[in-house]
Amino acid sequence: MRIRNIAQKIVVKLFKLGIRNSAKAVIIKEGKLLAIKMLENGGTYYILPGGGQKHGENLHQALMRECKEELGVEVEIGELLFVREYIGKNHELAKYHSHAHQTEFMFLCHLKAETDSKGSNPDKGQIGVEWLPIDSLLEYKLFPRALRTYLISYYRSEKMPTYVGDMN
């Protein structure tokens, strides 16, 4: 029995070092991008709505659940726009994220109702939602930073690759 318990713990630890999938919503309306406003260490920054896929969920189910939690509304999920990886050891926070490896699937989405506040189960540090002018995205602290130019180009109907690689 003891060997079995140890083996199970090892498998769980190895599984935790695997790749985490995440689904994100790109919601554009009247030239603005809907973003989650976050507060950390006294400063604010922005991220796309969405989050981690749970075991047994497909990406659409994960995205619908996350948007309901963070935005308080349901979304209609459209086409897959971008696939981004974050491999922590390759970026400036490698000291803290060396084992992190996440693949994000970013879908074009539309709100089924209006939202101007955070949802029923917001992320830690989430202080609200905000519509950011797409033409001015480079002026905002939106993460991942490199995605800002892809979003601007997409909005301008410029041809963009779906797979955007490892970026922060």
C-alpha positions as CSV (number, residue, x, y, z in Angstrom):
1,M,0.0,0.0,0.0
2,R,2.7,2.5,0.9
3,I,4.5,2.0,-2.4
4,R,1.2,2.6,-4.2
5,N,0.6,5.9,-2.3
6,I,4.2,7.1,-3.1
7,A,3.7,6.2,-6.8
8,Q,0.4,8.2,-6.9
9,K,2.1,11.2,-5.3
10,I,4.9,11.0,-7.9
11,V,2.4,10.8,-10.8
12,V,0.5,13.8,-9.4
13,K,3.7,15.9,-9.1
14,L,4.8,14.9,-12.7
15,F,1.4,15.8,-14.0
16,K,1.6,19.2,-12.3
17,L,4.7,19.9,-14.3
18,G,2.8,19.3,-17.5
19,I,1.5,21.9,-20.0
20,R,-1.6,23.9,-18.8
21,N,-4.2,24.8,-21.3
22,S,-6.0,28.1,-21.1
23,A,-8.9,29.6,-23.1
24,K,-9.1,33.3,-23.6
25,A,-11.8,35.6,-25.0
26,V,-11.0,38.4,-27.5
27,I,-14.1,40.6,-27.2
28,I,-14.2,43.6,-29.6
29,K,-17.0,46.1,-29.7
30,E,-17.0,49.5,-31.4
31,G,-13.3,49.6,-31.7
32,K,-12.6,48.6,-28.1
33,L,-11.3,45.4,-26.5
34,L,-12.8,44.2,-23.3
35,A,-10.1,43.5,-20.7
36,I,-9.9,42.4,-17.1
37,K,-8.4,45.1,-14.9
38,M,-6.0,43.7,-12.3
39,L,-4.3,45.3,-9.3
40,E,-0.9,44.0,-8.1
41,N,1.6,45.7,-5.8
42,G,-0.2,49.0,-6.1
43,G,-0.2,49.1,-10.0
44,T,-2.8,48.1,-12.5
45,Y,-2.5,46.0,-15.6
46,Y,-4.9,44.2,-18.0
47,I,-5.4,40.7,-19.2
48,L,-7.9,39.0,-21.5
49,P,-10.9,37.3,-19.9
50,G,-10.6,33.5,-19.5
51,G,-8.5,31.0,-17.8
52,G,-7.4,27.4,-17.2
53,Q,-9.1,24.4,-18.6
54,K,-10.2,21.9,-16.0
55,H,-10.0,18.1,-16.4
56,G,-13.1,16.9,-18.3
57,E,-13.8,20.3,-19.9
58,N,-13.3,21.2,-23.6
59,L,-11.9,24.6,-24.4
60,H,-15.3,26.2,-25.1
61,Q,-16.7,25.0,-21.8
62,A,-13.7,26.3,-20.0
63,L,-14.0,29.7,-21.7
64,M,-17.7,30.0,-21.0
65,R,-17.2,29.1,-17.3
66,E,-14.3,31.6,-17.0
67,C,-16.2,34.4,-18.7
68,K,-19.2,33.9,-16.5
69,E,-16.9,34.0,-13.4
70,E,-14.9,37.0,-14.4
71,L,-17.4,39.1,-16.4
72,G,-20.7,37.9,-15.0
73,V,-22.2,37.2,-18.5
74,E,-22.3,34.5,-21.1
75,V,-20.4,34.8,-24.3
76,E,-20.9,33.4,-27.8
77,I,-17.6,31.8,-28.9
78,G,-16.5,32.3,-32.5
79,E,-13.3,31.4,-34.4
80,L,-9.9,30.6,-33.0
81,L,-7.8,33.7,-33.5
82,F,-4.4,33.0,-31.8
83,V,-2.5,30.2,-30.0
84,R,0.2,31.5,-27.7
85,E,2.6,29.6,-25.5
86,Y,4.2,30.8,-22.3
87,I,7.3,28.9,-21.4
88,G,8.4,30.5,-18.1
89,K,12.1,29.6,-18.3
90,N,12.4,31.8,-21.5
91,H,11.2,35.0,-19.9
92,E,12.1,37.7,-17.5
93,L,10.3,36.0,-14.6
94,A,12.2,32.7,-15.1
95,K,13.3,32.8,-11.5
96,Y,9.7,32.4,-10.4
97,H,8.1,30.7,-13.4
98,S,10.8,28.3,-14.5
99,H,8.5,25.3,-14.5
100,A,5.5,27.1,-16.0
101,H,4.4,26.0,-19.5
102,Q,1.0,27.2,-20.6
103,T,-0.8,27.1,-24.0
104,E,-3.5,29.7,-24.5
105,F,-6.2,29.4,-27.1
106,M,-7.7,32.8,-27.9
107,F,-11.1,32.9,-29.4
108,L,-13.1,35.7,-30.9
109,C,-16.2,36.1,-28.6
110,H,-19.3,38.2,-28.4
111,L,-21.1,39.2,-25.2
112,K,-24.7,37.9,-24.8
113,A,-25.4,40.8,-22.5
114,E,-23.7,44.0,-21.4
115,T,-21.1,44.0,-18.6
116,D,-19.4,46.8,-16.8
117,S,-18.3,45.1,-13.6
118,K,-16.5,41.9,-12.4
119,G,-18.4,38.6,-12.3
120,S,-19.5,36.4,-9.4
121,N,-16.1,34.7,-9.0
122,P,-13.4,37.1,-10.1
123,D,-9.7,36.2,-10.1
124,K,-7.6,37.2,-7.2
125,G,-6.5,40.8,-7.9
126,Q,-9.3,41.5,-10.4
127,I,-10.8,44.9,-9.7
128,G,-13.1,45.3,-12.7
129,V,-13.4,45.2,-16.5
130,E,-12.5,48.0,-18.9
131,W,-13.0,48.6,-22.6
132,L,-9.6,49.6,-24.1
133,P,-9.4,51.4,-27.5
134,I,-7.7,49.0,-29.9
135,D,-5.8,51.7,-31.7
136,S,-4.2,52.7,-28.4
137,L,-3.4,49.2,-27.0
138,L,0.3,49.9,-27.1
139,E,-0.3,52.6,-24.4
140,Y,-1.8,50.0,-22.0
141,K,-0.1,47.5,-19.8
142,L,-1.9,44.6,-21.4
143,F,-0.4,41.1,-21.0
144,P,1.0,39.3,-22.9
145,R,2.6,42.5,-24.1
146,A,3.6,41.1,-27.6
147,L,-0.1,40.3,-28.2
148,R,-1.0,43.9,-28.4
149,T,0.4,44.3,-31.9
150,Y,-1.3,41.1,-33.1
151,L,-4.7,42.4,-31.8
152,I,-4.2,45.8,-33.5
153,S,-3.3,44.0,-36.8
154,Y,-6.3,41.7,-36.5
155,Y,-8.6,44.6,-35.9
156,R,-7.2,46.3,-39.0
157,S,-8.0,43.1,-41.0
158,E,-4.3,42.4,-41.6
159,K,-3.3,38.8,-42.2
160,M,-1.9,37.3,-39.0
161,P,-0.6,33.8,-38.1
162,T,-2.8,31.8,-35.7
163,Y,0.2,30.4,-33.9
164,V,2.1,33.3,-32.4
165,G,4.7,31.3,-30.4
166,D,6.2,31.7,-27.0
167,M,5.6,35.2,-25.8
168,N,5.1,37.3,-22.6
